[in-house]
Amino acid sequence: MKTNYFTINVSVANIYYEPDFKSQLVTQGLLGESCIVLGESDTWVRIQQWDNYEGWINKDQGVFSEKKYDCKLTVFEMDGVVIQRNGNNIIRDLTFGNKLIGKAKNGGFDLILPDGEKGWTDTLLGNMTDKPSRKSILRLARSFLGTPYLWGGKSPHGFDCSGFIQSVFYTFNIELPRDSFQQAELLEKYKINRDEVQECDLHFFNSKNKISHVALAEQGGYYLHSQGWVKQESFDKKSPNYNQNLDSKYIFSVSMKEILG
């Protein structure tokens, strides 16, 4: 069988720079994501994710297949579990952003996991088809306040700055690149003055002459970002939430009007 895809079969899978658990964590993948297979090395497989990011993942955390896992449902709660169809055992934990095949049944959902195992959950699942509003995006982003910073993280267990932004927009079927400098390159044509931003526009910051940080705008000069943890800070020097260091590294803001439609 030709194995074109490797589908992640755990709630959150770490993806490394080299095929070694001691290697640098470069990013993460979530349950239900089908990745292109680029190569193999013993118990590891090199993959390319939907955002074109590449890295090594342990084979125990996914399954090979000829076709993509045809998931239609997204987990909208911060956590949950899948119960064995014909028993009481927990067969998988769930986290926000996981994608699954299933249908509503008995006050929950019957599910088929990427490895074919069947289960049931009462975790809230849905299909984000509606055009997103700025308020709905901001509401979701604020639900992650307090989530710890994790280099390479893109789940409620830990976000880095760009993983936080990418994950929030991806929930609404808006695909942004993985890294902050890539996001800046894509959106630079939509530059606006900082005093023109609306909620859910983006702010970019530099370090050593390179874009290295991104934040989600709120009204009144406030913004949300992941630095230590997901937090609200401000450009207003009179605000107790003012971050002088980040203000000094501010480069530009971009409007998300064209992206949101």
C-alpha positions as CSV (number, residue, x, y, z in Angstrom):
1,M,0.0,0.0,0.0
2,K,1.3,3.4,-0.9
3,T,1.4,5.6,2.2
4,N,0.8,9.2,1.1
5,Y,-0.3,10.4,4.5
6,F,0.4,10.2,8.2
7,T,-2.6,11.1,10.3
8,I,-2.0,12.2,13.9
9,N,-3.8,9.9,16.2
10,V,-3.3,11.6,19.6
11,S,-4.7,14.8,20.9
12,V,-1.4,16.7,20.7
13,A,1.8,15.4,19.0
14,N,5.2,17.0,19.2
15,I,7.1,17.5,16.0
16,Y,10.9,17.7,16.2
17,Y,13.8,19.0,14.2
18,E,15.5,15.6,14.1
19,P,14.2,12.1,14.6
20,D,14.9,12.1,18.3
21,F,12.9,13.0,21.4
22,K,15.9,15.0,22.6
23,S,15.8,17.2,19.5
24,Q,14.4,20.7,19.4
25,L,10.6,20.9,19.4
26,V,9.7,22.8,16.2
27,T,5.9,22.7,16.3
28,Q,2.9,20.5,17.1
29,G,0.1,18.7,15.3
30,L,-3.4,17.9,16.5
31,L,-5.6,14.8,16.3
32,G,-7.1,14.3,12.9
33,E,-4.5,16.2,10.9
34,S,-3.3,14.3,7.8
35,C,0.3,15.2,6.9
36,I,2.2,14.4,3.7
37,V,4.9,11.7,4.2
38,L,8.3,12.9,3.2
39,G,10.5,10.1,4.6
40,E,11.1,7.6,7.3
41,S,13.9,6.7,9.8
42,D,13.4,3.7,12.0
43,T,10.5,4.6,14.4
44,W,10.2,8.1,13.0
45,V,8.5,9.7,10.0
46,R,9.2,13.1,8.4
47,I,6.0,14.9,7.6
48,Q,4.8,18.1,6.0
49,Q,1.8,19.7,7.7
50,W,-1.1,21.8,6.2
51,D,0.9,25.0,6.7
52,N,4.0,23.5,4.9
53,Y,5.9,23.1,8.2
54,E,8.2,20.0,8.1
55,G,9.5,17.9,10.9
56,W,9.9,14.5,12.5
57,I,7.1,12.7,14.5
58,N,7.3,9.4,16.2
59,K,5.3,6.7,14.4
60,D,3.5,5.6,17.5
61,Q,1.5,8.9,17.4
62,G,-0.2,8.4,14.1
63,V,-1.2,6.1,11.3
64,F,-0.2,5.7,7.7
65,S,-2.9,5.8,4.9
66,E,-3.4,6.3,1.2
67,K,-6.0,9.0,1.8
68,K,-6.6,11.9,4.1
69,Y,-8.7,11.4,7.3
70,D,-12.0,12.9,6.2
71,C,-12.7,14.8,9.4
72,K,-15.7,17.2,9.5
73,L,-16.0,17.9,13.2
74,T,-13.8,20.1,15.4
75,V,-13.5,19.9,19.2
76,F,-14.6,23.3,20.7
77,E,-14.0,22.5,24.4
78,M,-10.6,22.8,26.1
79,D,-10.5,19.1,26.9
80,G,-12.5,15.9,26.8
81,V,-12.2,12.2,26.3
82,V,-13.3,9.4,23.9
83,I,-14.9,6.4,25.5
84,Q,-14.6,2.9,24.0
85,R,-17.8,2.1,22.0
86,N,-18.4,-1.2,23.7
87,G,-16.9,-0.5,27.2
88,N,-16.1,2.1,29.7
89,N,-12.4,2.6,29.0
90,I,-11.0,6.0,27.9
91,I,-9.3,5.4,24.6
92,R,-8.2,9.0,23.8
93,D,-8.1,12.4,25.4
94,L,-9.2,15.4,23.4
95,T,-8.3,19.0,23.3
96,F,-9.5,22.1,21.5
97,G,-8.8,22.0,17.7
98,N,-8.8,18.2,17.4
99,K,-10.7,17.1,14.2
100,L,-12.7,14.0,14.0
101,I,-15.1,11.8,11.9
102,G,-18.4,11.3,13.7
103,K,-22.1,11.9,13.9
104,A,-24.4,13.0,16.7
105,K,-25.9,10.2,18.8
106,N,-27.3,9.8,22.4
107,G,-26.5,13.3,23.5
108,G,-23.0,13.1,22.2
109,F,-21.1,11.8,19.2
110,D,-20.2,8.4,17.8
111,L,-16.6,8.7,16.5
112,I,-14.2,6.9,14.2
113,L,-10.6,7.7,15.1
114,P,-7.8,7.9,12.5
115,D,-6.7,4.3,13.3
116,G,-10.3,3.1,12.8
117,E,-11.1,2.6,16.5
118,K,-14.7,3.5,17.4
119,G,-15.7,5.5,20.4
120,W,-18.2,8.0,21.9
121,T,-17.8,11.4,23.4
122,D,-20.1,14.0,25.0
123,T,-17.4,16.7,24.3
124,L,-18.8,19.7,22.3
125,L,-18.0,19.2,18.6
126,G,-19.0,21.3,15.7
127,N,-18.3,22.4,12.1
128,M,-17.2,26.0,11.8
129,T,-18.9,27.1,8.5
130,D,-20.2,30.5,9.4
131,K,-18.3,33.6,8.3
132,P,-16.4,34.7,11.4
133,S,-17.0,38.0,13.1
134,R,-14.2,39.9,14.9
135,K,-16.1,39.5,18.2
136,S,-16.3,35.7,17.8
137,I,-12.5,35.5,17.0
138,L,-11.7,37.7,20.0
139,R,-14.0,35.7,22.3
140,L,-12.2,32.6,21.3
141,A,-8.8,34.2,21.8
142,R,-9.7,35.4,25.2
143,S,-10.7,31.9,26.3
144,F,-7.0,31.0,26.1
145,L,-5.9,33.7,28.7
146,G,-3.6,32.1,31.2
147,T,-2.4,29.3,28.9
148,P,1.3,28.8,29.4
149,Y,3.9,29.7,26.8
150,L,5.5,26.7,25.0
151,W,8.1,27.0,22.3
152,G,6.5,25.2,19.3
153,G,3.2,25.0,21.0
154,K,-0.2,25.3,19.3
155,S,-2.7,23.8,21.7
156,P,-4.4,24.8,24.9
157,H,-1.7,22.9,26.7
158,G,0.8,25.6,25.6
159,F,1.2,28.2,22.8
160,D,4.0,30.1,21.4
161,C,3.2,33.6,20.1
162,S,2.6,32.6,16.4
163,G,1.0,29.3,17.3
164,F,-1.6,31.1,19.4
165,I,-2.5,33.4,16.4
166,Q,-2.5,30.6,13.9
167,S,-4.6,28.4,16.0
168,V,-7.2,31.0,16.7
169,F,-7.7,31.9,13.1
170,Y,-7.5,28.3,11.9
171,T,-10.6,27.5,14.0
172,F,-12.5,29.8,11.7
173,N,-11.0,28.2,8.5
174,I,-8.5,31.0,8.0
175,E,-5.1,29.6,7.2
176,L,-2.1,31.7,8.3
177,P,1.6,30.6,8.2
178,R,3.2,29.0,11.2
179,D,5.9,31.6,12.2
180,S,5.4,35.3,13.0
181,F,7.8,36.5,10.3
182,Q,5.9,34.4,7.8
183,Q,2.6,35.9,8.9
184,A,4.1,39.4,8.6
185,E,5.4,38.7,5.1
186,L,1.9,37.4,4.0
187,L,0.0,40.4,5.6
188,E,2.5,43.2,5.1
189,K,0.5,44.6,2.2
190,Y,-2.3,45.4,4.6
191,K,-0.2,47.7,6.8
192,I,-2.1,50.3,8.8
193,N,-1.2,52.8,11.5
194,R,-1.4,51.6,15.0
195,D,-4.1,54.0,15.9
196,E,-6.3,52.7,13.0
197,V,-6.4,49.1,14.2
198,Q,-9.7,47.3,15.0
199,E,-10.0,44.3,17.2
200,C,-8.5,41.1,15.7
201,D,-6.0,43.0,13.6
202,L,-2.4,42.0,14.2
203,H,0.7,43.8,15.7
204,F,4.2,42.7,14.8
205,F,7.4,43.1,16.8
206,N,11.1,42.6,16.1
207,S,14.2,41.3,17.8
208,K,17.7,41.6,16.3
209,N,16.2,43.2,13.2
210,K,13.9,40.2,12.5
211,I,10.1,39.8,13.1
212,S,9.9,37.6,16.1
213,H,6.6,38.2,17.8
214,V,2.9,38.8,17.0
215,A,-0.1,39.9,19.0
216,L,-3.9,40.1,18.4
217,A,-5.3,43.6,18.7
218,E,-8.1,44.6,21.1
219,Q,-9.8,48.0,21.3
220,G,-8.3,50.8,23.3
221,G,-4.6,49.9,22.7
222,Y,-4.9,46.5,24.3
223,Y,-3.7,43.3,22.8
224,L,-3.5,39.6,23.5
225,H,-0.3,37.6,23.0
226,S,1.7,34.6,24.4
227,Q,4.8,35.6,26.3
228,G,5.2,33.6,29.4
229,W,1.5,32.9,29.1
230,V,-1.4,34.2,27.0
231,K,-2.1,37.6,28.5
232,Q,-3.6,41.0,27.8
233,E,-1.2,43.9,27.7
234,S,-1.4,47.5,26.4
235,F,0.4,50.2,24.4
236,D,-0.9,52.8,26.8
237,K,1.9,54.0,29.0
238,K,-0.7,54.9,31.7
239,S,-2.1,51.4,31.8
240,P,-1.0,48.9,34.5
241,N,-0.8,46.4,31.6
242,Y,1.7,48.5,29.7
243,N,4.7,46.5,28.3
244,Q,7.5,48.9,27.7
245,N,9.9,46.3,26.4
246,L,7.4,45.1,23.7
247,D,6.4,48.6,22.8
248,S,10.0,49.4,22.0
249,K,10.1,46.5,19.6
250,Y,6.9,47.3,17.8
251,I,7.3,47.4,14.0
252,F,3.9,47.6,12.3
253,S,0.2,46.6,12.4
254,V,-1.9,45.0,9.7
255,S,-5.6,45.0,9.0
256,M,-7.3,41.6,8.8
257,K,-10.3,43.1,6.8
258,E,-9.4,41.5,3.5
259,I,-8.7,38.2,5.2
260,L,-11.9,38.1,7.1
261,G,-13.9,39.1,4.1
